């Protein structure tokens, strides 16, 4: 299988356990990173609330007891006829059955400058690059009287979905609770956080009531919410909106859309919206033998014929279902089709504020929703050590109104460009 995200990791673990029980299963997990990333909390790494290791865990450490084969590498081609996958180093791996769990990537929608002058938020390297950049903006502004005028302290977030909303709220909290104390000579009231959404509301997957509650809470915290506005172009000094307005800004975080991993294109089948692979009710890629797709790369439909969302619960249920399906087929037992069970959605807006919606129609917000959000994400984290680390960091941040992870680990800008080197900067756009 390809990909160690939520679905791939769960599937690898359960099938490896089945192999250990004597079923004829051998599992090989291929991933270009040696760790699993808990993506829902990447924004907290980006805003110095958590350390990268809090939400990243070694694949080998996680799967050590289950003994699947783990291969570090990037799959660049698939030959369904030969049942092989080719890696970037020109090596190949054969398979009897292939599972694609390669996830999704950020897409710039073809807009000028976005690829070169914005930050994504899909990996630990992305999140660390955002943290480095944001903290550096404040360090440079602390002795630059023109920082407010040239956009150095204007932070634009494109995309009003859960990622954009949560990032905007956390960034506002960082400014209010931490930066204001770390930089007493800096007028933080002039820091601008601008959340841009092309639709006429935030949180498209939520009810209008929850979306409005989130908007009001963000604005109460100082975030400028621009609805019905798209980005037409960006450079390293400004962002141009689709109505022609130009905003001086040195930071753009792109959370406006994702597309399936480009790996989907190598199968030669007709792709669905967002480049996703159409799958049947048994998660088989339509038109290709012995290939399944799960998680964000897969385009499955719910009982109403609507595409399933690209969220972690779908990937987790995909992985658990496919594990059982493969074991049933090996035992020559009947299999049932996949059915997604919606257990609700949540989004946090910041300290003590969130919105939550359950399938039974129950909707609630504020502090109770925030506690529910904390418990759910803590439970979903993989690894006892990670849970303890995140819980301690959350407790510290809440009790002392502090973000203890505010380290600039790439110091190149401290003495000018090239002063030092850091691998996390590889995904960052050029600094102005």
N, C-alpha and C positions, 0 to 999 in steps of 0.2 A: 504494500500500500504506500501511497505517496502523500505525505503530510502528517505532521504530529500535532495538529490542532485539537479542538475538543472532540470531534468525531473520530479522527484517525487514532488519537492516543487511546481513547476508550476501546475502540475496536481492536487495536493491536494487543492491548492488555487482556481483553476477554478471550480472543482467539488463542493467544499464547497460553492462557490458563487451560483452555480446552485441549490444546496439544499436550500440556503437561498431564492431563487426565487420561491420555491415551488415544484421543481422537487424532486421525491422520491429518494434522494441520501443522504447517511450518509457516511462520510469519516473518516477513522482512519489511521493516519500516524504513522508508527513505525520506529524508528531510534535508533541506539545505542549511538548517540551523540545528545545533545540538540540544536545543531546549524547546520546551513548550512555553508559550506566552499566554497569560491570562489577559486577553485583549480588552475586556470591559474596564480594566483599571489602568490602562495605559495613560489616560489623561491625568491620573494622579502622579505618575512618574514625571510626566511633562510639567506638572506644576509643583514639583518638589515635595509632594505629600508622602510618596513612597519611594523606596530604592528599587532599581531594576531587578535585583535578586529577590525582592519580595513577591513579584508576580511572574518570575521566570524560574523554571525548574528543569534540571537536566533530564533529557529523555532516558539516558542510560540509568540514572539514579531511580527514576520513576518505574522503569520496566525491569530493573535488575532481577527481581525475584521471579519474573515471568519468562525470562530468557528468549525473547524474540531477537532476531538479527536486526541490528540497526546499522544503516548505511548513511553516512554523511555525504550529501551531494545534491546537485540540482538536476532534476529530470528535464531534458530539453526535447525529447522526441519519444513517441510511442508507435510501435509497429504491432497493430492488433493481429495481423496475419501470422507473424512470427512469434507472437506472445513475448515481446521483449520491450524494455524501456531503455533508452540511451541517456547517459548522464553527460554533464558538461565536460568531463575529462575523457570522453569517448569510450568509457567502459559501458557495459550493458548488463542488465539483470533480466533473467527470464521469469515468467510467471505462469501459473495455471489459471489464476483469477487475479485481476487487478482492481484495486480500489483507489479511486482518485479522491483525495481529501485535501487538495492543495489550497483551498480557501479562496480569498479574493484579494485584490490589490486596489489601491486608489486610482481613480481615473480623473484626468484633468479636463475631460469633456472637450478637448481640442481648443481650449481657450489660450490665447497668446500669453506667454510668460509664466503660466501656472506651474509647469513642469520644472522650470529653472529657478523660480523665485517664491516657492511656497514650501511649507513643511507638511508631510503626511503624518499619519498617526496610526500605523499598522504594525509596528514592530518596536522592540525595546530600543533599537538604535534610533528610530524616529523619535520616540519619546525623550530619550536622552539628548538628542540634538535640539529639540524644542526647549527643554529645560536649560541647556547651556545658553541658547540664544536669548531666552527671556531674561534670565538672571544677568547676562552680560549687558543687555539693554539698560537695566537699572544701574549696574556698576558704571557704565559709561556716562549715563545721564546725571549721576551724582556730582560730577564736576563739569558738566556741559550746560551752560545757561540756555542754549538754543534747542535743547532736547525736545521740549514740548512743541516747538514751532516746526521742526523738520520731520515730525512723525516718528521719532525714535521711541516714543512711549505710546504709540497708537498700535493696538493689537487687533487685527481683523481675523475673525473666524468665519469661514465659509461653510454653511450647512447647519440647518436648524433641527437636525435629528438628535437622538440621544447623545451621540459623541460631541456634537457642537454645543449643545445645551450644558452638558456636564463640564466640558472644558471651560466654557465661558464662566460658569458659576465658580469653579475652582480657581480660575485665574483672578477673578474679582476678590475671592477670599484671600489669596496669596498677597495681593496688593494691600488690602485693608488690614490684615492681621500681622503680616510679616514684613513686607517691604516698608511700610510706614514706620516700623520700629528700627529696621536695619539701616534705613536711610532717612534720618530725621530732618536733614536739610533739603530733602526732595519733596516737592509739592505733589503728593500722590493724588490729590483731588483732580489734577489735570491729566492723569493717566486715562486713556480712552480704550475701552474694550468694546468692539463693534461686532455683533453677531448678525450675519447676513443670511437670509433665507429667501429663495426665489419664490416659494409659495406664499400664500397669504396667512400662514399660521406656522407655528413651531410643531415639532413632534407629530409628524404626519400619521404615525401608527396609533396615536392616542385619540381620545375624544376631544372635542373642541373645548370642553370645560377644563380638562387637564392641561391642554396646550395654553389656554389663557392664564391659568394659574401659574404655569411655569414662566410665561412671559412677564407677568406682573412681579414675580419674585426676582427674576433676573434684573429687571429695571430698578427694583428697590435696592438691589446691591450695586447699582451703578453701571450695569451693562446697557449699551445702546443696542436695541433690537430693531433691525431693519427688515421688514417683511415685504414680499412682493418685489424684491430687489435682487438682481443677479450681478455677477462680476463679469465684466467684458474683457478686462486685460489687467495684468499686473507686472510691475517691474520691481527692482530692489528698493525703490524709493516711494512708490505710490501704487494705489489700487484704483482702477477706473470701473465705475459701476455701469450697468447697461442703460441707465438714463443719462449718461454723459458726465455725471459728477466725478471729480477726481479727488481722492482722499490721500493726503500724505501719510504713509505708513511704511514702517520698516519690517513689519511682521505679518505674514499671512499663513494661517494654519488651514489646510484644506481638508474639510470633512464633508464635502458636498456630494460625494458619490463614490461608489465602488463598482468594480467589474470583476468577473470571475478571473481566476488565474489564467494567464495566456496559455497554459498547458492544455486547456480545453480545446484550443484551436488545432492541436496536433492530431486529433482523432479523425479529422476530415468529415465530421457530421455537421448538420445544420444546427447552429447554436440558437438559443433563445435570447430574450432580452438580457442585456448586461453580459453577454458572452457566456451564459450558463449552459450546461449540458442537460438537455431534456432527459429525464429518467421516468421509468414506469413505476408502478406501485410496489415493485420489489427492488427499487433503486438501481435497476439495470439501465445503462446508457442505451438509448434507443438507437438501433441500427448497428451496434457493435457487440460481438459475442464476448462473454467472460470479462466484461468491464462494468464496474459499478461506480457511481459517483455519490458522494455524501457531503453535507455541509454547504458552504457558500458557493461552491463550484457547481452544485447540482440545481436543476430547475424542476422541482417537484410541485405538485398541486395539492391543495387541501380538498376537503369533501365538497366544497362549493366551486371547485375548478379554478381557484385563485392561486397564484404562485406563493409558495411558502417564503417567509421572510428570511433574510440572511442574518440570522442571530444564533447565538450559542445554543439555546435550547433545541433548535431544529437539528443542529449538528450532533448534539448529544443523543437525541432520540434516534437519529439516523444510525449512529455508530452502534447503539444498543440493539436496534432492530436487525441490522445487517449481521451482527455477530450471531444472533439467534437463528437467522435465516440460513446462514452457511452451516451451522451445526445441525439444523433440521434436515437440510439437504444431504449432508453426509450420513445422517442416520436414516435417510429415506422416509422422513416424516413429512406430513403435509405442512405447507407454509401459508401464512396469512399475509395479506397485503399490508403495506405500511400505512399507518394512520397517525397523523400528528395531533398531539394533545396540547392545546394551548393552555398554559398554566398562568397566563397573565404577563403584563409588562410593567416595568418600572424605570424611572429615570430620576436621578438626583439633581437638584439645582444648586446644591452647596450645603454648607453646615446647617443641620437641623431642618432641611427642606427637601422634599421629593414629591413625586406623584406616582401613584400606583393604580393599576386597573386589573381586576380579576375577571375570569371568564363568566362568572355568575352575575356580572353587572356591577359589582361593588367597586366603587372608586373612592379613593381617599388620598389625602396629601398632608403636607406639613411634617411635623416631627414623627408621628406614627409611621408614615410612609418611609421616612428616612431610616428609622430603626429597622423596618422590614427589608429595606434595600441593603443595609449593612449585613444583616443576618444572612440573606440570600447569597450575597457575593462571597461572604466568608465561607459559607457552606460549599459553594461551587469551586473554591480554590483547591488546587491539587497539592497535597503534601502537608503534613502536620507542621513542619517548620515554617512553611509559607503562611499558614493560617495564624500561627503564633506571632510571626513578625508583623503581619498586616494588622492584626488586632492590637498589638502593642503600639504601632505607629499611629493608628487611629485614636487610641486612647490618649497618647501623648499630644497629638495635634489638637484634640478636642479640649483636653484639660488645660493645656498651657497656651492654647491659641498660637501654635507654632508649627512650622514645617521643618523638620530636622534634616531633610534630605536635600537642602539647597546648596549643592556643590556644583561648581563649574569644573567638570572633569576635562574639558578641552580648553586650554589656556592660550590658544593661538592669538586671540585678540588682545591679550593682556599687554603684550609688547609689540603689537602689530601683527599682521598676517604672517604665518609661517614660524611664529615664535616657538611653537611646540606642535606635536602631532598627536592625534587621537583617532582611533578607528571609528568612534561613534559619529564623527563629523562627516562621514562619507555620504550620508543621506541628506545632509543639510544644504540648503541653497547658499550661494555666496553671500557673505555678510556685506552690508553697505559700508 
